[in-house]
Amino acid sequence: MSAASAASELALDLPPRPSSVTSARHAVAQWAGAFGYATGDIALAVSEAVGNAVVHAFKDRDRGTIRLRGHRRDEHLVVVVSDDGIGMTPNLDSPGLGMGISLISKLAAEVRVDSNEGGTSIVMRFARPASESAGP
């Protein structure tokens, strides 16, 4: 992982295991916090995205990679969670409630989801809260 406090980019590759949710949450919180962002919503959105990949992307296989990437763009943080799994497909036997993408959309200023048989990518843009971006 490259998430030093002065680093403008975040890069972390994770295995499709439940422990990856915690690793991703901690890494993105540390990275976003280094820029003065409130980390709660960002960490929760990333946890949901990584959790979705762990549960859904690698059905019937135990290998694959979940990638967490982040960079700054103006007053925004852009965070991407992608996987090389099976893509988004309907799953009536899902252990979740099917609310992950909806929750992510409420937490981020903008969300884009791209999915095909080669994997899924969730791009999230987070704005600095108005009270934090105002200067003296």
C-alpha positions in Angstrom: 0.0 0.0 0.0 1.2 3.5 -0.7 -0.8 5.8 1.7 1.7 8.0 3.4 0.2 11.2 4.8 1.7 13.3 2.1 0.9 10.8 -0.7 -1.7 12.1 -3.1 -2.6 8.6 -4.3 -3.8 5.5 -2.5 -3.2 2.1 -4.0 -4.0 -1.2 -2.3 -4.6 -4.7 -3.8 -6.7 -7.1 -1.7 -7.7 -10.7 -1.8 -11.4 -11.6 -1.9 -11.6 -12.3 1.8 -13.8 -10.7 4.5 -10.7 -9.3 6.3 -10.2 -7.1 3.2 -13.1 -5.0 4.2 -11.4 -4.0 7.4 -8.1 -3.4 5.6 -9.7 -1.2 3.0 -11.7 0.8 5.6 -8.6 1.5 7.6 -6.4 2.4 4.6 -8.9 4.8 3.1 -9.7 6.5 6.5 -6.0 7.1 7.1 -5.5 8.4 3.6 -8.6 10.7 3.5 -7.9 11.9 7.0 -4.4 13.0 6.0 -6.1 15.5 3.7 -8.4 16.8 6.4 -11.5 15.0 5.2 -14.1 13.6 7.6 -13.5 9.9 7.1 -16.8 8.2 8.3 -18.8 8.4 5.1 -15.8 7.6 2.9 -14.8 4.6 5.0 -18.4 3.3 5.1 -18.8 3.6 1.3 -15.5 1.8 0.7 -16.5 -0.9 3.2 -19.7 -1.5 1.3 -18.0 -1.6 -2.1 -15.3 -4.0 -1.0 -17.8 -6.1 0.9 -19.9 -6.3 -2.2 -16.9 -7.6 -4.2 -16.0 -10.1 -1.5 -19.5 -11.5 -1.3 -20.6 -11.3 -5.0 -17.6 -11.0 -7.4 -15.9 -14.3 -6.9 -18.7 -16.8 -6.8 -17.4 -20.3 -7.4 -13.8 -19.3 -7.2 -11.4 -18.3 -4.4 -8.9 -16.3 -6.4 -9.1 -12.7 -7.7 -8.1 -9.2 -6.8 -10.0 -6.3 -5.3 -8.2 -3.0 -6.1 -8.6 0.1 -4.0 -7.4 3.3 -5.6 -7.7 6.9 -4.6 -6.5 10.3 -5.8 -7.2 14.0 -5.2 -8.9 16.1 -7.8 -9.4 19.7 -6.8 -11.4 19.8 -3.6 -12.5 16.2 -4.1 -11.3 12.7 -3.3 -11.9 10.1 -6.0 -11.9 6.5 -4.7 -12.2 3.5 -7.0 -13.0 0.0 -5.9 -12.6 -2.5 -8.7 -12.4 -6.3 -9.0 -11.7 -8.9 -11.6 -14.7 -11.0 -10.7 -17.8 -12.0 -12.7 -19.4 -8.7 -12.9 -22.8 -7.7 -11.4 -25.5 -10.3 -12.0 -28.8 -10.8 -10.3 -28.5 -13.0 -7.3 -31.8 -13.9 -5.5 -29.8 -16.0 -3.0 -27.7 -13.0 -1.9 -26.9 -12.9 1.8 -27.3 -9.0 1.8 -30.3 -6.8 1.5 -29.3 -5.4 -1.9 -28.8 -1.9 -0.5 -25.0 -1.5 -0.9 -25.0 0.7 -4.1 -27.9 2.7 -2.8 -26.0 3.5 0.4 -22.8 4.3 -1.4 -24.8 6.7 -3.6 -26.1 8.5 -0.5 -22.6 8.8 1.0 -20.7 10.0 -2.0 -21.2 13.2 -4.1 -21.1 11.1 -7.2 -21.0 7.4 -8.0 -20.4 5.6 -11.3 -20.7 1.8 -11.6 -19.2 -0.1 -14.6 -19.7 -3.8 -14.8 -19.1 -6.6 -17.3 -18.1 -10.2 -17.3 -14.5 -9.1 -16.5 -15.4 -7.4 -13.3 -16.9 -4.4 -11.6 -15.6 -0.9 -10.9 -17.2 1.6 -8.5 -16.0 5.1 -8.8 -16.9 7.4 -5.9 -16.3 11.1 -5.6 -16.3 12.7 -2.2 -16.5 16.5 -1.7 -14.9 18.1 1.3 -17.8 19.2 3.6 -18.5 22.9 3.3 -17.5 23.6 6.9 -14.1 22.1 6.3 -13.4 23.7 2.9 -14.0 27.2 4.0 -10.8 29.1 4.7 -10.1 31.6 7.4 
